């Protein structure tokens, strides 16, 4: 089981702050599962413009979307921040 923490607009889309997902082994698989559960709005909100941390480490500092996930990992997904 991977615990997924969601922030900002992702909370609005899902109605949840945290989700538990079973049976995924990479960040890419996790995202595909989340897209299937929460649809196109979720996909559009994070695709290509997000920050994803696995156990506090940015996936861009490692294997990106192919970052391996293990049982008990915590994934935090931050949508892009807007402002002006």
N, C-alpha and C positions, 0 to 999 in steps of 0.2 A: 504494500500500500504506500502510495506517495501522497503527501499532504500538500495541497496547492492553496496558496494564499493569494487572494485577488484584491486589487486596489482600484479606487476611483471609478471610472465608468464601467469597468469589468464587474464590479459589485452591482452596479445598476442593472446590467444586462442579465446577470445570473441570479440576482437576489440573494447572493451568498458572499460571505467574507472568506470562507474556507471550504474546500471540497476534498474528499478523499477519493483517489482513483487507484484501481487495482489493475495489475497485468500490463503495465507499460515498462519498457526497458530503456527508452531514450526520450529526450525532450521532444523530438519530432513526433514520436508515437503519442506522447501525452497531449501535444497540441491537436493532433488529428482527433483524438478522443474528445477533447473539449469542444472542437468545432462541431463534431457530430452531436454532442449534447446540447450546445447552446447556439448553434446556427451561424448564419452569415453575418449577423451584427457583431458577434463575438470575433469571428475571423477578421472582418474588416477593421475592427478596433485595434487588433494587435499585429496583424500580418506585416512584417518588415519594418516595424517602427516601435518596438517594445524593448523593455529591459527584463531579462529573465535571470534570476539568481537561483542556483541550486546550492542549498546549505550555505547561503551567504556569499557565494562566489558567482560572478557574472559568467554566463556560458561563453561569452565572446573571448574570455581569457583562457578557454580550454578548447573543447571540440565542437563548439557551437551547438546547433540543433542535434548533433549526434552525441552530445553529452550523455553518458550512461546514467541511468537512474537505478537505485537499489531500494529495497523495502525499507521504509522509515525515512527516506529523504524528504526534505522540505523544499518546495519550489515556490518562489514568489514571482508573480507576473505583474509588471507595472506597465500600463498603457502610456502612450506619449503624453507629455505635459504640454498643454497649450497655454498661451498667455499673450500679453501684448503690452 
